[in-house]
Amino acid sequence: MSVRTKKTKCSVLIRRLTGSPLRIPVIRAGFPYHKSPQQYHLIWLFILLPFSEEDTLNELCEKYGKDLRKLYKILARHPEASEKLLRMLAMPLFFDFLKDFGLSDATGQSRRRIRIIFDDTKVEKFGKHMEFIHKLFDHTKERYIMGYNHILMLAVSGSTVIPLSFVLWLPAQHPNHRSKNDIARDEIIRLKKACDRQGYDLGEVELLFDSAYHVQKVMNAAVSAGFRVVSKADNRYKFEYEGEPLKPSEIIEKVAERQWKYLEKNHYYQRVIAHHHVYGEVVLVVRRRRTNNGKTVCDVLISNKLFYNAVRIHKCYKKRWKIEMHFKYYKQYLALGKSRFRKLGAIRTHLSCVATAALIVGIFRRQSPRKISFLKAVKLIRRELYD
């Protein structure tokens, strides 16, 4: 198949999935298209790089020509435009989620409940000249690795899962350093502003994250945006419970001798109402579970909606596991972490390409007449593009 034929098939696919030719969102994202429009005819190669067999710039240049290096330098200088391009492609579909949810009856709303999930993943890298590569502790491998940390904002509605943003966390020595909580807060504020411009309300959307993101700046932004927050409580913060300021671990000790209610097999709970001095009254669900080796483990879940019962909070928090599965899919099927770009701007651009490819997979699965897996969708897209 010639390069022209591949480009035509890619253009048709992107137009069918996004509703517009790629050139229009590329210009709106802020790329300097007017300076060198002749270079951007190959941008589809970078956007669809996760679907291809090549994962290095040299392999791409050998196959498609040396003009690709000029485009690579342009994209490496404008990683923020790539991140904006992802948001521009993802937001219309998120608005469709909100519209479909609002038009559904009670049964349809339970099936189409919209959830926003925040989490981060670590990707190990091997290279001597990669910019700002740093030492991270990977709890899954139980050792320190050299690599990068990526923060993903995922939107889920029914069986459709799409990324809204995928941001590279930069270490403290970088001039543009932001903490993970700052990134999560900024993404929440950005999403709220985009929904306000379109006239959509986030009051029915659930926001899920673990204890690492349970800080006041993130909670304040989430409460101000109207989200229904479900998270694991961080033990650093105190709640006023029965007239005492207590940490979650202290609340667990205080209610340990009280009557526990059945949640599910080997899981029991107690539901209490507590007060936080910044974001007001919250529901705390103290969970106790017995592991296979006989140990008893306790933790605390938190929600800002007082009408949520313990079972609903527990089941809602379990939905957070979907983001862990998509991290696995991105690494196995979309070459997350396998690229060998050395410049920080190119790494950020490739991260946006991975998220854009995941968005295309999500739209492809949504438009499919039958339910298909993530891997099956990737194989069908690759077959349509390259076979």
N, C-alpha and C positions, 0 to 999 in steps of 0.2 A: 504494500500500500504506500502511495506517495505521500510526501509531507503535506501537499495541498489537500489531498483527500482526508488525511487525519485532521487537519485544521478545520475543514468544512464540517466533519462529523462532530468535532468538539464544539464548534460554534452552534451547531444545531442543538446539541445536547444542552448547552448552557442556556440558550434561548428558550428551549422547551421547559427547563426546570426553573429558571428565574424570571421568565417573561420579558426579557429585554436583551439586546445584544451586549456583549461584554464591554464594548468600547464606552458605552454611556456611563455605567458605574465606575469604570476605571478613571474617567475624567472627573467625575463627581467626588471620588475618593481623595483627590488631591495630587495624583501623579502629574509630573510635568509633561503631559502628553504633547503640548504644543511645541515643545523644544525639539523633540525627536520622534515624531509620530511613526516614522518608518521602523523604529525599533520595537514598537509595541505589538507588531503583528505576531510576535513569538511569545507574548505573555501567557498564552494559554498553556504553554509547556510547563511554566512554573506553577500555575494554578492547579494543573492536573498532574503534577509531578508525583504525588502519592499513589496514583493509579498506574504509573509507568514502572518499567523494570530498572531504569537508571536512578541512581541516588547520589551521583556526584556531578559537578559542573563539567568536568572533563568528558565524562561519558555522554552528556547531553550535547556538548560542542562537537564531539566526533560524529554524532549522528545527525545533528541538525544545523551545523555550521558555526563559524566563529562569531557571527553577529550576536549570538546568545550571550557572549561575555560582556558586550556593551550594555545589554539589557540587565544583566546581573548586577553590574555596577550601579545602574540607576535604581533598581529595586533595593539594593543594599543601603543606599543613601536615604530611602524613604520608607522605612518599616512601618511608621505610623500610618501611612496611606494604605498599606496592606491590611492593617488592623481595622481601619475605618471601612475598607471595602468589605471585609467579612461582616461587620455590623450592618452595613447597607443591604447586603444580600440576605441576612438572617432576620432582620426586623419585620419585613412584610409577612413572613411566615408566622412569626410570633403574634403579630396583630390578627392573623387568621385564627390562631388558637383562641385569642380573647373573643373574637367575633363568634366563632362556632360555640364557644362555651356559653356566651350570653344568649344565644338563640336556642339552646338545648333545654329540654325539660329536666326534671330532677334526676331521672335515670341517666340521661345523656351527660349531665354535669358530673355525676359521680364517675362516669367512665372517662370523661375528658378533663378531669381536674388538672389544672396547670400547676407545675412545680418548677421552681428555679433551684438548682443545686450548685453549691460552691465547693470546690476542693482543689488540691494541688497534687502533682506527681513529680517524681524525680527521674531524670533520664541520665544514665551514665554515658560519658563521652571519653574517647581515647584520642588524644592529639596534643602536640606540644605548642601549637601556635593558635589555639582557639581563644578568642577574646573573653576575658572575665569568667573563665571556667573556675569553679570554686568547689571547696570540700563540703559535702553534705552527708548527713546521716540518713541512710535508707533503712527504715524499721522493718521492711519486708525481707531484706537481706541481712539485717542485723550487723551492719558494718558501714564504714564510711566509704563514700564513692566520690569521684571527681565528675562533675557534670553540671546540669542546669535544672532549675525548678520552674515548672509551668503551672499556671493557675487557670482553671477552666470554669466558665459559667455556662451551665447546661440548662436547657429548657425541655421539659417533658410534658406531653399531652397525650394521654392514652398510650398507644404503641409508638408514637412519633417522638424521636429524640433529636434535637439539633443543638449545636453550640452557638451561643450568642457572642462569646468572646473567648479568646485564648491568648493569655498574656505571659510574657517571660518575666519572671522575678529576677531583679538585678541585685547583686550584693551591695553591702554598705559602702564599699569603696568606689562604686560607680556614681557619677554626678547626678544621674537621673534615678537614684535609688528611691523606691517606695516599699513600705512594708506590705506584707500580704493582706493585712487588714485594711490598709489604705487603698489597695487595689480593689478589694471587694466593696468597700464603701463607695469608691468612685464609680464602679460599674453599676451599683444599685442606683445612684443618683442619676447617671446617664440614662439608664433604662426608664426611670421615672419621668425624666424630662421628655424622652421620646414618646412615651405613652400619653403624656399630657398634651403634646402637640397634636396627636391624633384623636384625642378625646376618649381614651380608654382608661379604665379604672383597674388598679391592681389589688383591690380589696378581697378578691376571691382567689388570689394566687398564693401558694404556699412557698416559703423560702426555707431551704434545708441546708444545714452545714454542721460540722462537728465542733468540738470545744475550742479548737484553735482559732476559729472565727467568732467565738462568742465573746466579743469585747464591746465596750460601750459605743464606740464610733460606728461599728457595723450595725448594732442593734438600734441605735438612734436613727440611722439612715433607713433601716428596714421598717421601723415603726412609722417614721414620717412618710414613707412611700405607701404605707397601708398594707404591707405584706402580712400574711399569717405565718409567723416565725415558729419553726420547730427545730430545736438544736439540742446538743448535749451541753449541759452547764459546765462552765469552767470553774475550777475550785479556787481560783484567785479572788473571786468576787463574792460579796456577802449579800444576803437577803434577810429582810426582817421577818422572822417567823416566831409567832407566839411571844412577841415583845422582845426578842433577842436578835441581834445581828449575827447571823450564822453563815458559814460557808457550806456548800453542798455536802462535803464530807461530814460536817458537824450535824447537819440535818439528818443524814443517814444514821448517825449514832443516836440521835434523839428519838427517832421513830422505830428503831430496831426492835424494841420489845412490844410494839403494838401489833394489831391484827393485820396480816398481809392478805391481799386479795389475789385470786388466781388470774393470771394474764394469759399464759399458754404453757405448754409443757415445760416444766422446770423453771418457769418464770412467774414471779409474783410482784405485786406493786402496792404502793400507797400514793394517793393523790392529795396534794396539799396546795393551799393558796398562800403565796408569800408576796412580799412587797420589796421592790428595788427602788432606791432613792432617785434614779434617773428615769427609767421607763415604766415605773408604776407597778401595778399588780400583775402577777404572772402565775401560771400554773406550773408546779413542779411535780414530776412523776418520778418517784423513787423506785427503781427497779432492782430486784434481787433475783439472780439466776444461779443455778447449780451446774457446774461444769461436769464433764464426763469423769474427771479424776477426783470428784468429790468436793472441790473447792467451791466456796460461795463468793460471788462477785456482785458488787453493788455499784450503781451509777445513777445519775439524775438527768432527766430530760426536762427541757423548759419550753413553754409556749406562751405567747403574749395574748392568746385568745382564751378567755375564761370559760367559754362554752365547750371547749374541746375536752372530751373525757380521756382517761388514761389509755384505753384501748386504741382510740383514734390517734393519739400522739405517738404511741408505740409503733403502730402500723405505718404511720406517715414517716417516721424517722427511718424505718427499715427501707423505704423507697430510695434513701440516699445511696444505697448500694449500687444503683444503676450507673452512677458516675464512675465507680470503680471498674465496672464492666466495660464502659466505653474507653477508659484509659487503656485497658487491655486490648480492645479492638484497634485503637489508634496505633498502638505499638506493634501489633501483629500484622495488621492488614493495610495500614496507611503509612507505614515507614516512619512513625514518630521516633526520633532518636537515632535513626540510621543514616541520616544525611551527614555529609562531611564538610559542610560550609564552615569557614573559619571566622569570618567577620560577624560581629554581633548583629548588625543590621540584616545580613543574609539569614542568620539563624532565626531572627524574629519574623522575617518574611516567610521563611519556610514553615514556621509554626502557624502562621495565618493560612498558608496553603493547605496544611493538614486539616485545619478546622473547616476551611472551605470545602475540601473533599468530603469531610464528614457531613457537612451541610447538604451537599449533593446526594450523598447516600441517604440521609434522612428524608429528603424530598422524594427521592426515587422510591423508597419504601412506602412513603405516604401515598404516592400516586399508583403504586402497584395494585392490580385488581385482587391479588391474594397476599396473604401475610408471608413475608420472606425474612430470612435472617440477615444480619449485618454482613456476614461473609458472602452469602448468596448475592446480595445487592452489589457488593464490590466486584464479584466475578462477572456479573451481568454488565456492569458499567465498563469494565476493562474489555470485555468481549465486544461491546458496541463501539468502543473507541479505537481499539488496536487490532482486532482480528480481521 
